Amino acid sequence: MRERLAGFALACAVCLWLYWPGLMTWFAMDDFAWLGLRQAAGDAGWLAVLFSPKAQGTVRPLSERLYFLGLEGLFGIEALPFRIVAFATQLLNLWLVMRLVDRVTGVRAAGVVAALLWLANSALGLAMSWTSAYNQILWPCFLLAACNARWTWLESGSRRARWAEWAFFLLGFGALELQVVYPVIAAALTLLYRRERWRDLPPLFAVAGAYAVFNRAMAPAQTSTVYTLYWDGSLFATFGTYLRMATGLWRPELTREYAEWWTAAEWLAAAGVVAGLGWMAWRREKWGLFGVVWFLATLGPIVPLKNHISDYYLTVPAIGLAMAMGVVVARRPVWALAPVVAYAIGSGYWARQTVNYNYARAEQGRALFGGVQEAMRLHPGNLILLTAVSSEQYWGVMNDNPFRLVPGLKVYLAPGGEENSEKHPELGDPGRFVLPGPAARAALEAGQAVVYSPAGGKLRNVTGLWLGIAKQRWGDELSPLVDMGQPLMAGQLDKGWHPIEQGFRWSEGRASLRLGATAEVRSLTLDGFRGGEAGARGEVTIVAAVNGVDVGRWVMPKDDSSLAVTAALPEGLDRAKPVRVEVRITPVLREPGPGGRELGLAFGKIGLR
């Protein structure tokens, strides 16, 4: 026991040394979407927030919903508690890896070596430095705990261990839907070491199969090719790519300098894995086969995603290879020294580089977020326009709109601010954060807006410069996009609109507005929703007309609460003149009582793109 504790202390020390910047890393990207769950719970209710499908139909109440809800509720927008929980979970994972390897193989120190080899894999870099990747840390915790419980049951027949395995198995679905592969891992452990106990395996497969069908049924139809599954010949190419990435050394975009050395190290590490597995097969070590099954089972569901290849997905599969090679290295064959050293140094280097990159990116986000809060304190009630926001700052921070987490904070990109950002249509459109030029001019002239630039790492007030630019560039022309929640754009509204309510406006049954058209615009976009009626009207029909010509007709089903549609503009549209857009909604609602308003649809934005 003393040796095991000493080995665990060594693994913990290496983990903290290698991934230390990840403990101090602030939020980035998807983190801000999850940090808004408490706000969403106020509108949709806690059950919907915890269990409604998100992203690609995923439901991860433990690793995403409760993780963010609980820690934000206790500590607010503070990243350190999130990172401490993530690191604590990873240290528990190391203990579980060590215990499983030691108990099954009986090879002294094999568990410690397996834990260290897994730690060195560069696939862990992202999971150890990005809060939204906590699912890749919590999921293996349940996998490894279930395996340890199964081994106890296989050895002793303990009913308590059997119930513990089922508990960890079921909890794993709350961390990641890929928990469906656990029965394959459990079957490998059982059939390799205690095949006479195979009869308890079918219930595991039945539950996993039922969950897979349920999860698939809940997943929305994919509109993006990024997460589309391809069951064709590309599977072999994708699998080959992941095999190469599993060494932790393949970084084609980063290893152009000294490419020959990196390639040699990669081949040396790969040869070590192949030789190690072959050596174990020659010695009839069953554990090598178990490691391969773990790797294939946890990687298999990812392989059809040919357009979303990432070493992030190797975080858990890498455990299988590490556990297998841990036994090889612990038996101390001389030929294993060079491959292990090449792997540990090279892959560990890239792991640290990944963590350093994520830390630096998050620090930029922290500076931007904190600077905007300070600007809000200095200019209470004003709009804050950001100019010179880099592509990295936009996609790392603004795209998921962290500023909505601060009550009263109104932040936009200054006109033209979207041009600095790389285009990633699958992630979002920077244009949705841009305050149009005419509205920016009006706000600046009225003293209702300030402009700040984050160039140089610290926000600087450049309002005076921008006021002059706004007067020169934006006269009385109309904006091509009207944000209904923006009072400065009310001048473009004609008849049929009610006052602003929490970022939107109700229309009457017929409402119109004027937009400015440029040579590039090709379509009309509408963004609306029912409000709080909960489908009381049944189907709602929306018709849009441009300069008197109907361009689109849509029917919103009773169960749909929102509308986001696009219609092509009519041929021969004169873009030199204002474009008059009219929307007609039937049936309408009428508020009770004398003088009750006629309500058509609640609109957020209407514009030309």
C-alpha positions as CSV (number, residue, x, y, z in Angstrom):
1,M,0.0,0.0,0.0
2,R,2.9,2.3,0.8
3,E,4.4,1.8,-2.7
4,R,1.0,2.4,-4.3
5,L,0.6,5.7,-2.4
6,A,4.1,6.7,-3.3
7,G,3.4,6.0,-7.0
8,F,0.1,7.9,-6.8
9,A,2.0,10.9,-5.3
10,L,4.4,10.8,-8.2
11,A,1.6,10.7,-10.7
12,C,-0.1,13.7,-9.0
13,A,3.1,15.6,-9.0
14,V,3.7,15.0,-12.7
15,C,0.1,16.0,-13.5
16,L,0.4,19.3,-11.7
17,W,3.8,20.0,-13.1
18,L,2.8,19.3,-16.7
19,Y,-0.6,20.9,-16.7
20,W,-0.2,23.6,-14.1
21,P,-1.2,26.5,-16.4
22,G,-4.5,24.6,-17.0
23,L,-5.4,25.0,-13.3
24,M,-5.2,28.8,-13.8
25,T,-6.9,29.0,-17.2
26,W,-10.0,31.2,-17.5
27,F,-13.1,30.6,-19.5
28,A,-13.2,30.5,-23.3
29,M,-15.6,29.7,-26.2
30,D,-18.4,27.2,-25.2
31,D,-17.8,27.9,-21.5
32,F,-19.8,31.2,-21.9
33,A,-22.8,29.3,-23.4
34,W,-22.9,26.9,-20.4
35,L,-22.4,29.8,-18.0
36,G,-25.8,31.1,-19.2
37,L,-27.7,28.1,-18.0
38,R,-28.9,29.8,-14.8
39,Q,-30.5,32.5,-16.9
40,A,-32.1,29.9,-19.1
41,A,-33.4,28.0,-16.1
42,G,-35.4,31.1,-15.1
43,D,-37.3,30.9,-18.5
44,A,-37.5,27.3,-19.3
45,G,-37.4,25.6,-15.9
46,W,-34.7,23.4,-14.3
47,L,-35.8,20.1,-15.8
48,A,-35.6,21.5,-19.3
49,V,-32.2,23.0,-18.7
50,L,-30.9,19.8,-17.2
51,F,-32.2,17.3,-19.7
52,S,-33.2,19.0,-23.0
53,P,-30.9,18.1,-25.9
54,K,-28.2,20.6,-26.7
55,A,-25.6,21.0,-29.4
56,Q,-25.7,17.8,-31.6
57,G,-28.5,16.2,-29.5
58,T,-26.3,15.6,-26.5
59,V,-27.7,15.3,-22.9
60,R,-24.9,15.5,-20.3
61,P,-26.5,16.6,-17.1
62,L,-23.4,15.7,-14.9
63,S,-20.4,16.8,-17.0
64,E,-22.0,20.0,-18.4
65,R,-25.3,21.1,-16.9
66,L,-24.8,20.4,-13.1
67,Y,-21.1,21.2,-13.4
68,F,-21.7,24.7,-14.6
69,L,-25.0,25.3,-12.8
70,G,-23.6,24.3,-9.4
71,L,-20.2,26.0,-9.5
72,E,-21.5,29.2,-11.1
73,G,-24.2,29.3,-8.4
74,L,-21.6,29.0,-5.7
75,F,-18.8,31.0,-7.1
76,G,-20.1,33.2,-9.9
77,I,-18.0,33.8,-13.0
78,E,-14.8,32.5,-11.4
79,A,-12.9,29.9,-13.3
80,L,-10.6,28.6,-10.5
81,P,-13.3,26.4,-8.8
82,F,-14.1,24.8,-12.1
83,R,-10.5,24.1,-12.7
84,I,-9.9,22.7,-9.2
85,V,-12.8,20.2,-9.7
86,A,-11.5,19.2,-13.1
87,F,-8.0,18.6,-11.7
88,A,-9.3,16.7,-8.7
89,T,-11.3,14.4,-11.0
90,Q,-8.2,13.8,-13.1
91,L,-6.2,12.8,-10.0
92,L,-8.9,10.4,-9.1
93,N,-8.7,9.0,-12.7
94,L,-5.0,8.4,-12.1
95,W,-5.7,6.4,-9.0
96,L,-8.3,4.4,-10.7
97,V,-6.0,3.6,-13.6
98,M,-3.2,2.5,-11.3
99,R,-5.5,0.4,-9.2
100,L,-7.1,-1.4,-12.2
101,V,-3.8,-2.2,-13.9
102,D,-2.1,-3.4,-10.6
103,R,-5.0,-5.6,-9.6
104,V,-5.6,-7.3,-12.9
105,T,-2.0,-7.8,-14.0
106,G,-0.2,-8.1,-10.7
107,V,2.8,-6.4,-12.2
108,R,4.4,-4.1,-9.7
109,A,4.7,-0.5,-10.8
110,A,2.7,-1.2,-14.0
111,G,-0.2,1.0,-12.8
112,V,2.1,4.0,-12.0
113,V,3.8,3.7,-15.4
114,A,0.4,3.5,-17.2
115,A,-0.8,6.6,-15.4
116,L,2.4,8.5,-16.4
117,L,2.2,7.4,-20.0
118,W,-1.4,8.6,-20.2
119,L,-0.5,11.9,-18.6
120,A,2.2,12.4,-21.2
121,N,-0.2,12.0,-24.2
122,S,-0.8,15.4,-25.8
123,A,-4.5,14.6,-26.3
124,L,-5.0,15.5,-22.6
125,G,-3.8,19.1,-23.2
126,L,-7.2,20.4,-24.3
127,A,-9.2,18.6,-21.6
128,M,-6.8,19.8,-18.9
129,S,-7.1,23.5,-19.9
130,W,-10.7,24.0,-21.2
131,T,-13.6,23.9,-18.8
132,S,-16.1,22.8,-21.4
133,A,-14.0,19.6,-22.0
134,Y,-14.8,18.4,-18.5
135,N,-16.8,15.6,-20.0
136,Q,-13.5,14.0,-21.3
137,I,-12.3,13.9,-17.7
138,L,-15.5,12.8,-15.9
139,W,-16.4,10.1,-18.4
140,P,-13.2,8.0,-17.9
141,C,-13.8,8.4,-14.1
142,F,-17.0,6.4,-14.5
143,L,-15.5,4.0,-17.0
144,L,-12.6,3.2,-14.7
145,A,-14.7,3.0,-11.6
146,A,-17.1,0.6,-13.3
147,C,-14.1,-1.6,-14.4
148,N,-12.7,-1.7,-10.9
149,A,-16.0,-2.7,-9.5
150,R,-16.4,-5.4,-12.1
151,W,-13.0,-6.8,-11.3
152,T,-13.9,-7.0,-7.7
153,W,-17.1,-8.9,-8.6
154,L,-15.2,-11.2,-11.0
155,E,-12.7,-12.0,-8.2
156,S,-15.0,-12.2,-5.2
157,G,-18.6,-12.4,-6.5
158,S,-19.5,-9.5,-4.2
159,R,-23.1,-8.3,-4.9
160,R,-22.1,-4.9,-3.5
161,A,-19.5,-4.6,-6.3
162,R,-22.0,-5.7,-8.9
163,W,-24.4,-3.0,-7.8
164,A,-21.5,-0.5,-7.7
165,E,-20.7,-1.4,-11.3
166,W,-24.2,-0.7,-12.4
167,A,-24.3,2.6,-10.6
168,F,-21.1,3.8,-12.3
169,F,-22.3,2.4,-15.6
170,L,-25.6,4.4,-15.5
171,L,-24.0,7.5,-14.1
172,G,-21.6,7.5,-17.0
173,F,-24.4,8.3,-19.4
174,G,-24.8,11.6,-17.5
175,A,-21.2,12.4,-18.4
176,L,-21.0,11.4,-22.1
177,E,-23.3,9.5,-24.4
178,L,-20.3,7.4,-25.5
179,Q,-20.8,5.4,-22.3
180,V,-22.7,3.0,-24.5
181,V,-19.3,1.4,-25.3
182,Y,-18.8,0.2,-21.6
183,P,-20.4,-3.2,-22.2
184,V,-17.7,-3.9,-24.8
185,I,-15.0,-3.1,-22.3
186,A,-16.7,-5.1,-19.6
187,A,-17.0,-8.0,-22.0
188,A,-13.3,-7.9,-22.8
189,L,-12.4,-7.9,-19.1
190,T,-14.8,-10.8,-18.4
191,L,-14.0,-13.0,-21.3
192,L,-10.3,-12.6,-21.0
193,Y,-10.1,-13.4,-17.3
194,R,-13.3,-14.9,-16.0
195,R,-15.3,-16.1,-19.0
196,E,-17.6,-18.3,-16.9
197,R,-19.3,-15.1,-15.6
198,W,-20.4,-14.0,-19.1
199,R,-24.1,-14.4,-18.3
200,D,-24.4,-10.9,-16.7
201,L,-23.2,-9.2,-19.9
202,P,-26.4,-9.2,-21.9
203,P,-28.2,-6.8,-19.6
204,L,-25.4,-4.3,-20.0
205,F,-25.6,-4.5,-23.7
206,A,-29.4,-4.2,-23.6
207,V,-29.3,-1.0,-21.6
208,A,-26.6,0.5,-23.8
209,G,-28.5,-0.4,-26.9
210,A,-31.7,1.2,-25.5
211,Y,-29.9,4.4,-24.6
212,A,-28.3,4.5,-28.0
213,V,-31.7,4.3,-29.7
214,F,-33.1,6.9,-27.3
215,N,-30.2,9.3,-27.8
216,R,-30.4,9.0,-31.5
217,A,-34.1,9.7,-31.6
218,M,-33.6,12.9,-29.5
219,A,-30.8,14.2,-31.7
220,P,-32.0,16.8,-34.2
221,A,-31.3,16.4,-37.9
222,Q,-27.8,17.5,-38.8
223,T,-27.6,20.7,-40.9
224,S,-23.8,21.0,-40.6
225,T,-21.4,18.6,-42.3
226,V,-19.0,18.9,-39.3
227,Y,-21.0,16.4,-37.2
228,T,-22.5,14.3,-40.0
229,L,-21.6,10.6,-39.7
230,Y,-20.1,9.1,-42.8
231,W,-20.3,5.3,-43.2
232,D,-18.2,4.8,-46.2
233,G,-14.6,4.3,-47.3
234,S,-13.5,7.4,-45.4
235,L,-13.7,5.4,-42.2
236,F,-10.3,3.8,-43.0
237,A,-8.6,7.1,-43.7
238,T,-10.0,8.7,-40.5
239,F,-9.1,5.7,-38.4
240,G,-5.6,5.8,-39.9
241,T,-5.3,9.5,-39.0
242,Y,-6.3,8.7,-35.4
243,L,-3.8,5.9,-35.2
244,R,-1.1,8.3,-36.2
245,M,-2.3,10.9,-33.7
246,A,-2.4,8.4,-30.9
247,T,1.4,8.7,-30.5
248,G,0.8,12.2,-29.3
249,L,3.6,13.5,-31.6
250,W,1.8,14.2,-34.9
251,R,1.3,17.9,-35.3
252,P,1.6,18.6,-39.1
253,E,0.7,22.3,-38.8
254,L,3.4,22.8,-36.1
255,T,6.2,20.5,-36.8
256,R,7.4,21.9,-40.2
257,E,10.6,23.0,-38.5
258,Y,12.7,19.9,-37.6
259,A,10.1,17.8,-39.4
260,E,12.5,14.9,-39.9
261,W,13.2,14.7,-36.2
262,W,9.5,14.8,-35.3
263,T,8.7,12.2,-37.9
264,A,11.5,9.9,-36.6
265,A,10.3,10.3,-33.0
266,E,6.7,9.5,-34.2
267,W,7.8,6.4,-35.9
268,L,10.0,5.3,-33.0
269,A,7.0,5.7,-30.6
270,A,4.7,3.9,-32.9
271,A,7.2,1.1,-33.4
272,G,7.4,0.8,-29.6
273,V,3.7,0.4,-29.3
274,V,3.5,-2.3,-32.0
275,A,6.6,-4.1,-30.6
276,G,5.1,-3.9,-27.1
277,L,1.8,-5.3,-28.1
278,G,3.5,-8.0,-30.1
279,W,5.8,-8.8,-27.2
280,M,2.7,-9.2,-24.9
281,A,1.0,-11.4,-27.4
282,W,4.1,-13.6,-27.6
283,R,4.2,-13.9,-23.8
284,R,0.4,-14.5,-23.8
285,E,-0.2,-11.5,-21.7
286,K,-4.0,-11.0,-22.0
287,W,-3.8,-7.4,-20.8
288,G,-2.4,-6.2,-24.1
289,L,-5.5,-7.3,-25.9
290,F,-7.7,-5.6,-23.2
291,G,-5.8,-2.3,-23.9
292,V,-6.5,-2.6,-27.6
293,V,-10.2,-3.3,-27.0
294,W,-10.4,-0.3,-24.8
295,F,-8.7,1.9,-27.5
296,L,-10.9,0.6,-30.3
297,A,-14.2,0.7,-28.3
298,T,-13.8,4.3,-27.1
299,L,-12.5,5.6,-30.4
300,G,-14.9,3.7,-32.7
301,P,-18.0,5.9,-32.3
302,I,-15.8,9.0,-33.3
303,V,-14.4,7.5,-36.5
304,P,-17.4,8.3,-38.7
305,L,-16.9,12.0,-38.0
306,K,-14.5,12.5,-40.9
307,N,-15.0,16.3,-40.9
308,H,-14.3,16.7,-37.2
309,I,-11.0,15.0,-36.5
310,S,-9.4,16.2,-33.3
311,D,-6.8,14.8,-30.9
312,Y,-9.3,15.9,-28.1
313,Y,-11.2,12.7,-29.0
314,L,-8.2,10.6,-28.1
315,T,-8.2,11.6,-24.4
316,V,-10.0,8.4,-23.3
317,P,-8.8,6.0,-26.0
318,A,-5.2,6.8,-25.0
319,I,-5.9,5.2,-21.6
320,G,-6.1,1.8,-23.3
321,L,-2.7,2.0,-25.0
322,A,-1.2,3.5,-21.8
323,M,-2.5,0.6,-19.7
324,A,-1.1,-1.9,-22.1
325,M,2.3,-0.3,-22.4
326,G,2.5,0.2,-18.7
327,V,2.9,-3.5,-18.2
328,V,5.6,-3.6,-21.0
329,V,7.6,-0.8,-19.5
330,A,7.3,-2.1,-15.9
331,R,8.8,-5.5,-17.0
332,R,11.8,-3.4,-18.2
333,P,12.7,-4.8,-21.6
334,V,15.7,-2.8,-22.8
335,W,14.3,-2.2,-26.3
336,A,11.3,-0.2,-24.8
337,L,13.5,2.6,-23.4
338,A,14.1,4.6,-26.5
339,P,10.5,4.6,-27.7
340,V,9.2,5.5,-24.3
341,V,11.6,8.4,-23.9
342,A,10.9,9.7,-27.4
343,Y,7.1,9.5,-26.7
344,A,7.3,11.0,-23.2
345,I,9.4,14.0,-24.2
346,G,7.8,14.8,-27.5
347,S,4.2,14.2,-26.6
348,G,4.5,15.8,-23.2
349,Y,6.0,18.8,-24.9
350,W,2.9,19.2,-27.2
351,A,0.6,18.7,-24.2
352,R,2.2,21.6,-22.4
353,Q,2.2,23.7,-25.6
354,T,-1.6,23.1,-25.9
355,V,-2.1,24.1,-22.3
356,N,0.0,27.2,-22.7
357,Y,-1.9,28.2,-25.8
358,N,-5.3,27.8,-24.1
359,Y,-4.1,29.7,-21.1
360,A,-2.8,32.7,-23.2
361,R,-6.1,32.7,-25.3
362,A,-8.2,32.7,-22.1
363,E,-6.1,35.5,-20.6
364,Q,-7.0,37.6,-23.6
365,G,-10.6,36.8,-23.0
366,R,-10.3,37.7,-19.3
367,A,-8.7,41.0,-20.1
368,L,-11.4,41.8,-22.7
369,F,-14.2,40.8,-20.3
370,G,-12.8,42.7,-17.4
371,G,-12.0,45.8,-19.5
372,V,-15.6,45.9,-20.8
373,Q,-16.9,45.7,-17.2
374,E,-14.6,48.6,-16.2
375,A,-15.9,50.6,-19.2
376,M,-19.4,49.9,-18.1
377,R,-18.6,51.3,-14.6
378,L,-17.1,54.4,-16.1
379,H,-19.9,55.0,-18.6
380,P,-23.1,53.6,-16.9
381,G,-26.0,53.1,-19.2
382,N,-24.0,53.6,-22.4
383,L,-23.6,51.2,-25.3
384,I,-20.0,49.9,-25.5
385,L,-18.7,49.4,-29.0
386,L,-15.6,47.4,-29.6
387,T,-13.3,48.0,-32.5
388,A,-10.1,46.2,-33.6
389,V,-11.2,42.9,-31.9
390,S,-9.0,40.2,-33.3
391,S,-10.3,37.0,-34.8
392,E,-8.9,35.0,-31.9
393,Q,-10.6,37.4,-29.4
394,Y,-13.9,37.2,-31.2
395,W,-14.0,33.4,-31.5
396,G,-12.5,32.8,-28.1
397,V,-14.8,35.2,-26.2
398,M,-17.5,37.2,-28.1
399,N,-19.0,34.5,-30.2
400,D,-20.8,33.0,-27.2
401,N,-21.7,36.4,-25.8
402,P,-20.3,36.4,-22.3
403,F,-21.5,40.0,-21.8
404,R,-25.1,38.9,-21.4
405,L,-24.0,37.4,-18.0
406,V,-23.6,41.0,-16.6
407,P,-27.0,42.7,-16.1
408,G,-27.2,46.0,-17.9
409,L,-24.1,45.5,-20.1
410,K,-24.8,46.3,-23.7
411,V,-21.8,45.4,-26.0
412,Y,-21.6,45.6,-29.8
413,L,-18.9,45.3,-32.4
414,A,-18.3,48.7,-34.0
415,P,-19.4,48.9,-37.7
416,G,-17.0,46.8,-39.8
417,G,-15.8,44.9,-36.8
418,E,-16.8,41.6,-38.2
419,E,-14.2,42.0,-41.0
420,N,-11.3,41.2,-38.6
421,S,-12.7,37.7,-37.9
422,E,-12.0,34.5,-39.8
423,K,-15.2,33.0,-41.3
424,H,-16.5,29.9,-39.5
425,P,-20.2,29.7,-40.6
426,E,-20.7,26.5,-38.7
427,L,-19.9,28.3,-35.4
428,G,-21.7,31.6,-36.0
429,D,-21.8,34.9,-37.8
430,P,-19.8,37.9,-36.3
431,G,-22.2,40.2,-38.1
432,R,-24.9,39.6,-35.5
433,F,-22.9,41.6,-33.0
434,V,-22.3,44.6,-35.2
435,L,-24.2,47.8,-34.5
436,P,-25.0,49.3,-38.0
437,G,-23.2,52.5,-39.0
438,P,-26.3,54.8,-38.9
439,A,-27.2,53.6,-35.4
440,A,-23.6,53.9,-34.2
441,R,-23.5,57.5,-35.5
442,A,-26.7,58.4,-33.7
443,A,-25.6,56.8,-30.5
444,L,-22.2,58.6,-30.5
445,E,-23.7,62.0,-31.4
446,A,-26.2,61.6,-28.6
447,G,-23.5,60.6,-26.1
448,Q,-25.1,57.2,-25.6
449,A,-22.2,55.1,-26.8
450,V,-18.4,54.8,-26.2
451,V,-15.9,53.0,-28.4
452,Y,-13.0,50.9,-27.0
453,S,-10.2,49.1,-28.6
454,P,-8.5,46.0,-27.1
455,A,-5.5,46.3,-29.4
456,G,-2.3,46.0,-27.4
457,G,-3.9,43.8,-24.7
458,K,-5.6,46.6,-22.7
459,L,-8.9,48.4,-23.6
460,R,-8.4,52.0,-24.7
461,N,-11.1,54.6,-25.1
462,V,-11.1,55.7,-28.8
463,T,-14.6,57.4,-28.8
464,G,-13.3,60.8,-30.0
465,L,-11.6,59.3,-33.0
466,W,-14.7,57.2,-33.9
467,L,-17.1,60.1,-33.5
468,G,-15.3,61.9,-36.4
469,I,-15.3,58.7,-38.5
470,A,-19.0,58.2,-37.9
471,K,-19.9,61.7,-39.0
472,Q,-17.9,61.3,-42.2
473,R,-18.9,57.7,-43.1
474,W,-22.6,57.4,-42.0
475,G,-24.9,60.2,-42.8
476,D,-28.7,59.7,-43.0
477,E,-28.6,56.4,-44.9
478,L,-30.6,53.5,-43.6
479,S,-29.1,50.4,-41.9
480,P,-29.6,47.1,-43.8
481,L,-30.4,45.4,-40.4
482,V,-32.8,46.6,-37.7
483,D,-32.4,45.3,-34.2
484,M,-35.8,45.6,-32.7
485,G,-34.4,45.8,-29.2
486,Q,-32.2,48.8,-30.1
487,P,-34.0,52.2,-29.5
488,L,-31.6,54.0,-31.8
489,M,-33.0,52.1,-34.8
490,A,-36.7,53.1,-34.2
491,G,-36.4,55.8,-36.9
492,Q,-36.5,53.0,-39.5
493,L,-39.8,51.6,-38.3
494,D,-43.1,52.5,-39.9
495,K,-46.6,51.5,-38.8
496,G,-47.6,48.4,-36.8
497,W,-44.9,48.2,-34.1
498,H,-45.4,48.2,-30.3
499,P,-42.8,49.5,-27.8
500,I,-39.6,47.6,-27.0
501,E,-39.9,44.7,-24.5
502,Q,-36.7,43.0,-23.3
503,G,-34.8,43.1,-26.5
504,F,-37.7,42.6,-29.0
505,R,-40.9,44.3,-30.3
506,W,-44.3,42.9,-30.9
507,S,-45.8,43.6,-34.3
508,E,-49.4,44.0,-35.1
509,G,-51.0,41.8,-37.7
510,R,-49.4,44.0,-40.4
511,A,-46.2,46.0,-39.8
512,S,-43.6,47.6,-42.0
513,L,-40.1,49.1,-41.8
514,R,-37.4,50.6,-44.1
515,L,-34.0,49.1,-44.8
516,G,-30.9,50.3,-46.6
517,A,-29.7,48.0,-49.4
518,T,-26.2,47.6,-50.7
519,A,-25.0,45.9,-53.9
520,E,-24.0,42.8,-51.9
521,V,-27.4,42.0,-50.3
522,R,-29.3,39.1,-51.8
523,S,-31.9,38.0,-49.2
524,L,-34.2,39.1,-46.4
525,T,-33.9,37.5,-43.0
526,L,-36.6,37.4,-40.2
527,D,-36.0,36.4,-36.6
528,G,-39.1,36.2,-34.5
529,F,-41.0,34.2,-31.9
530,R,-44.4,33.7,-30.3
531,G,-43.6,35.3,-27.0
532,G,-45.3,33.8,-24.0
533,E,-48.4,32.4,-25.7
534,A,-47.2,28.8,-25.7
535,G,-48.9,27.9,-29.0
536,A,-52.3,29.3,-28.0
537,R,-53.1,30.3,-31.6
538,G,-52.2,27.0,-33.2
539,E,-50.5,27.4,-36.6
540,V,-49.3,30.9,-37.4
541,T,-48.8,32.1,-41.0
542,I,-46.2,34.7,-41.8
543,V,-45.9,36.5,-45.1
544,A,-43.1,38.9,-46.0
545,A,-43.2,41.4,-48.8
546,V,-40.4,43.6,-50.2
547,N,-41.5,46.8,-52.0
548,G,-45.0,45.4,-52.3
549,V,-43.9,42.0,-53.7
550,D,-44.4,38.9,-51.6
551,V,-41.1,37.1,-51.2
552,G,-41.9,34.4,-48.6
553,R,-44.6,32.6,-46.8
554,W,-44.0,30.4,-43.8
555,V,-46.2,28.4,-41.4
556,M,-45.1,28.2,-37.8
557,P,-46.5,24.9,-36.3
558,K,-48.3,25.0,-33.0
559,D,-45.3,23.4,-31.2
560,D,-42.7,25.8,-32.6
561,S,-41.9,28.8,-30.5
562,S,-39.4,30.6,-32.8
563,L,-38.9,31.6,-36.5
564,A,-35.6,32.1,-38.3
565,V,-36.1,32.3,-42.1
566,T,-34.6,33.7,-45.2
567,A,-36.2,34.8,-48.5
568,A,-34.6,35.8,-51.8
569,L,-35.1,39.5,-52.8
570,P,-37.2,40.2,-55.9
571,E,-35.5,40.6,-59.3
572,G,-34.7,44.1,-60.3
573,L,-34.6,45.6,-56.8
574,D,-33.5,49.2,-56.9
575,R,-30.8,49.2,-54.2
576,A,-30.2,52.9,-54.4
577,K,-33.6,53.6,-52.7
578,P,-34.9,52.6,-49.3
579,V,-36.3,49.0,-49.3
580,R,-39.8,48.8,-47.7
581,V,-40.4,45.5,-45.9
582,E,-43.8,44.5,-44.7
583,V,-44.8,41.4,-42.6
584,R,-48.3,40.0,-42.3
585,I,-49.2,37.6,-39.5
586,T,-52.4,35.6,-39.2
587,P,-54.1,34.8,-36.9
588,V,-53.3,37.6,-34.4
589,L,-53.7,37.7,-30.6
590,R,-55.7,40.4,-28.8
591,E,-54.8,41.4,-25.3
592,P,-57.9,41.3,-23.0
593,G,-59.7,44.4,-21.8
594,P,-60.6,47.6,-23.5
595,G,-58.0,48.9,-25.8
596,G,-56.1,45.6,-25.8
597,R,-53.2,45.5,-28.3
598,E,-53.3,43.4,-31.4
599,L,-50.2,41.1,-31.4
600,G,-48.8,39.5,-34.4
601,L,-45.3,38.1,-33.7
602,A,-42.4,39.2,-31.5
603,F,-39.4,40.1,-33.7
604,G,-35.8,40.3,-32.7
605,K,-34.1,41.3,-35.9
606,I,-35.1,41.9,-39.5
607,G,-32.5,42.7,-42.1
608,L,-30.9,42.3,-45.6
609,R,-28.0,39.9,-46.1
